């Protein structure tokens, strides 16, 4: 492990020198990438220093005990030895995780889409519940949530809602939410009191920076319309809503959340870039056998990942077989326990895949 830490320290010193070079500072893409690398390497280097210090303490204590000439020093050395032995294994485990190559997408902001699936009006209400759950969770993390576009359900909720989330390591946290979410409960529209099963699909797209996707605007047809839905004086009368048609892929993106046409165009372009980026990312992941085998973040949108059962007050994540009887808190945004367990499962998979190389 010391050899690997020495290699990391060498690279850290190189990156530290590179990020102050004028040619790197002028190249925005490279500068951003190196800054992210610097931040990741710094954490490993600091843990490495702690590790080396503990190994030094351990060696020094063993030498004092072996010498045995000073009884008081020997007693202190024994305490030092026990302390070092207790701290070293968990620190080694932490360093092993840190040495696993990070997914560069994890640090990105995201664009999330929640769409009502099977279940009619109840599915729309459930999609609205999921949107509220994610909004509350993101706010608890200090992340900023902005709605991009929405299509309201006839009795509440959303047929679909698209929103962006900005913060630190957002994609690395929320990527596990992609897939089909199922709800089992008595719908508000049900008169007989029977439990129905409805579904909604969640998509989590890493937000593409301008230099991630070279978007040729000559291939994008821009349609300007008036906003639909509940309006004020200006919402339904000015041509502020934007619809983008990406001719090569057939992708269509809409945004009508802002009163300003310019802001709606900006948001719509962001979503379009993210969708194009996700298509490229999916191809890349398909070629990566380790990604394809991962049960936690396979990205398969048709996979049923979680069930919210109201009569039993439980939430079950089917990928890791985890059931929590805490439905009310979870639907109110307390999903950290679920995410922690999914992250642990993915890290365990990564460690297994890395094998002896870590």
C-alpha positions, 0 to 999 in steps of 0.5 A, spaced: 500 500 500 505 504 501 508 503 494 501 505 491 501 511 496 507 513 493 505 513 486 499 517 488 503 522 492 508 523 485 502 524 481 499 529 486 505 533 486 505 533 478 498 536 478 499 541 484 505 544 479 500 543 473 494 547 475 498 554 476 501 553 469 498 559 464 497 554 458 493 550 463 489 555 466 487 558 459 485 551 457 478 551 461 476 543 460 483 541 462 483 546 468 477 543 470 479 536 470 485 537 473 482 541 479 477 535 480 483 530 480 487 535 485 481 535 490 481 527 489 488 526 490 489 531 496 484 526 500 488 520 499 495 524 500 492 526 507 490 519 509 497 517 506 500 521 511 496 519 517 497 512 515 505 513 515 505 516 521 501 510 525 506 505 522 512 510 524 509 510 531 508 502 531 515 501 529 517 506 534 513 503 540 516 496 538 523 498 538 522 501 545 518 495 548 524 490 545 529 495 548 525 494 555 530 498 559 525 504 561 519 501 565 515 507 564 517 508 557 515 501 556 508 502 559 507 508 554 510 504 548 505 499 549 499 504 550 502 507 543 502 500 540 495 498 542 492 505 539 496 504 533 494 497 532 486 499 533 487 505 528 491 502 522 486 497 519 480 501 519 484 507 515 487 501 511 480 500 509 478 507 508 485 508 503 483 502 499 476 505 497 480 512 496 484 508 491 479 505 487 479 510 481 473 515 481 467 515 476 468 522 473 461 523 472 460 522 480 462 530 481 457 532 476 450 536 477 444 532 474 438 533 470 432 528 473 426 526 469 420 523 473 415 520 468 408 517 470 408 510 468 402 505 469 396 507 473 393 513 470 391 518 475 394 515 481 401 514 477 401 522 476 400 523 483 405 518 485 410 522 480 408 528 484 410 525 490 417 522 488 418 529 485 417 532 492 421 527 495 427 528 491 426 536 492 426 535 500 432 531 500 436 535 495 434 541 500 436 537 506 443 537 502 444 544 501 443 543 493 439 547 489 433 545 485 430 548 479 424 545 475 425 545 467 419 543 464 412 539 467 406 536 464 401 536 470 396 530 471 389 531 471 387 530 478 394 532 481 401 530 480 405 530 474 405 526 467 412 528 467 417 533 471 424 535 469 428 538 474 436 540 475 440 539 481 446 543 482 451 541 488 457 537 490 457 530 488 450 530 486 450 525 480 454 520 484 449 520 490 443 520 485 445 515 480 442 510 484 435 513 483 434 511 476 429 506 474 422 504 475 419 506 482 412 502 484 407 504 489 402 500 492 396 504 496 389 505 496 388 511 490 384 517 492 380 516 486 378 509 489 371 508 492 372 501 494 378 501 498 382 496 494 390 497 494 392 498 487 399 498 484 402 504 480 409 506 477 413 512 475 420 512 471 426 516 474 431 518 469 438 521 472 442 524 467 449 527 469 449 534 466 453 535 460 458 541 460 459 545 454 466 542 452 463 535 454 458 535 448 459 539 441 452 541 440 452 544 432 446 549 433 445 548 425 442 541 427 437 544 432 430 547 430 428 552 435 420 552 436 417 558 440 410 558 443 406 560 449 406 557 455 401 552 457 397 551 464 395 555 469 398 562 467 398 569 470 398 576 466 404 574 461 405 566 462 400 564 456 400 571 452 408 571 450 412 567 446 417 565 452 416 557 452 421 553 448 421 547 444 428 544 441 428 539 436 435 535 435 434 533 427 440 527 427 437 524 434 430 526 433 430 528 441 425 533 443 426 538 449 421 543 452 422 548 457 416 553 459 418 554 467 421 561 466 418 568 463 424 569 459 425 566 453 432 567 453 432 563 460 428 557 457 432 556 451 438 556 456 435 551 460 432 547 454 439 547 451 442 544 458 437 538 458 439 537 450 446 536 452 445 532 458 441 527 454 446 527 448 451 526 453 447 520 456 447 517 450 454 517 449 455 515 456 450 509 455 454 506 449 461 507 453 458 503 459 455 498 455 462 496 452 465 496 460 463 489 462 464 491 470 459 497 469 454 492 465 455 487 471 453 492 476 447 490 480 446 497 483 447 502 478 446 498 471 442 504 468 436 500 466 430 504 465 426 498 465 428 495 471 423 495 477 428 498 483 424 500 489 417 499 492 413 503 496 408 499 500 403 504 504 399 499 507 405 496 510 409 502 511 415 499 508 420 501 502 423 495 499 429 496 494 429 490 490 437 491 488 440 489 494 434 486 498 433 492 503 426 493 506 425 499 511 419 500 515 420 508 515 415 509 509 413 516 511 420 519 513 422 516 506 417 519 502 418 526 506 425 526 503 429 522 508 432 517 503 439 517 505 439 510 509 437 507 502 443 511 498 448 509 503 446 502 503 446 502 495 453 506 495 456 501 500 454 495 495 457 498 489 463 500 493 464 492 495 463 490 488 468 495 486 473 492 491 471 485 489 473 487 481 479 491 483 481 484 487 489 484 488 490 491 485 488 495 490 
